Amino acid sequence: MTLDDFKKLSSPSDDFSPELKALWHDFQGDWTKAHDQVDHLEGKSAARVHAYLHRKEGDQWNADYWYRRAGEARPGVSLEQEWEELAKRFLAV
């Protein structure tokens, strides 16, 4: 599936990972539902999406905590670029 196809979906597929579902909900403007997809999960991939969501929320301290849990640095790109990079990463899995 391409990024453009992903953006055009009317709902996330049941086959999507929680991380990809979170990114879909975020794209649709539902930060809370996006956060709910990854908030309870362990693992670096969930932590990475969790970090992005808190960065978007404006909570940099919390975002940096989750970036550390993911083993990655906060990216120096726009939120839109970060979202696209993450979506491409999880679509490729």
C-alpha positions as CSV (number, residue, x, y, z in Angstrom):
1,M,0.0,0.0,0.0
2,T,1.3,3.4,-0.9
3,L,1.3,6.4,1.5
4,D,-1.4,8.1,-0.7
5,D,-3.6,5.0,-0.5
6,F,-3.1,4.9,3.3
7,K,-4.2,8.6,3.5
8,K,-7.4,7.9,1.5
9,L,-8.7,5.0,3.6
10,S,-12.0,5.6,5.3
11,S,-11.0,3.4,8.2
12,P,-7.9,1.5,9.3
13,S,-7.6,-2.2,8.3
14,D,-8.0,-4.7,11.0
15,D,-4.7,-6.1,9.8
16,F,-2.8,-2.9,10.6
17,S,-0.4,-2.9,13.6
18,P,-1.4,-0.6,16.5
19,E,1.3,1.8,15.4
20,L,-0.1,2.1,11.9
21,K,-3.7,2.4,13.3
22,A,-2.4,5.2,15.6
23,L,-0.9,7.0,12.6
24,W,-4.1,6.7,10.6
25,H,-6.2,8.1,13.5
26,D,-3.7,11.0,13.9
27,F,-4.0,11.8,10.2
28,Q,-7.7,11.9,10.6
29,G,-7.3,14.4,13.4
30,D,-8.1,12.2,16.4
31,W,-5.1,12.5,18.6
32,T,-6.8,10.8,21.5
33,K,-7.7,7.7,19.6
34,A,-4.2,7.6,18.1
35,H,-2.7,7.8,21.6
36,D,-5.0,5.1,22.8
37,Q,-3.6,2.7,20.2
38,V,0.0,2.8,21.6
39,D,-0.3,4.2,25.2
40,H,-0.5,0.7,26.8
41,L,2.1,-1.0,24.5
42,E,5.7,-2.0,25.3
43,G,8.4,-2.0,22.6
44,K,10.4,0.4,20.7
45,S,8.0,0.7,17.7
46,A,5.1,1.7,19.9
47,A,7.4,4.1,21.9
48,R,8.4,5.7,18.7
49,V,4.9,6.5,17.6
50,H,4.1,7.5,21.2
51,A,7.0,10.0,21.1
52,Y,5.7,11.5,17.8
53,L,2.2,12.0,19.3
54,H,3.6,13.8,22.4
55,R,5.8,16.0,20.2
56,K,2.7,16.9,18.2
57,E,0.8,17.6,21.5
58,G,3.6,20.0,22.4
59,D,4.7,18.0,25.5
60,Q,8.4,18.0,24.6
61,W,9.6,16.5,27.9
62,N,7.3,13.6,27.6
63,A,8.1,13.2,23.9
64,D,11.8,13.1,24.6
65,Y,11.2,10.4,27.2
66,W,9.4,8.3,24.6
67,Y,12.1,9.0,22.0
68,R,14.7,7.6,24.5
69,R,12.5,4.5,25.1
70,A,12.4,4.0,21.4
71,G,16.2,4.3,21.2
72,E,16.0,7.3,18.7
73,A,16.7,11.0,18.9
74,R,14.0,13.6,18.4
75,P,14.1,14.3,14.6
76,G,14.9,17.7,13.3
77,V,12.1,17.6,10.7
78,S,8.5,19.0,10.7
79,L,5.7,17.0,12.3
80,E,4.3,16.4,8.8
81,Q,7.6,14.9,7.7
82,E,8.0,12.8,10.8
83,W,4.4,11.5,10.3
84,E,5.2,10.5,6.7
85,E,8.5,8.9,7.6
86,L,6.7,6.8,10.3
87,A,3.8,5.9,8.1
88,K,6.2,4.7,5.4
89,R,8.2,2.7,8.0
90,F,5.1,0.9,9.3
91,L,3.6,0.4,5.9
92,A,6.8,-1.4,4.8
93,V,6.6,-3.9,7.6
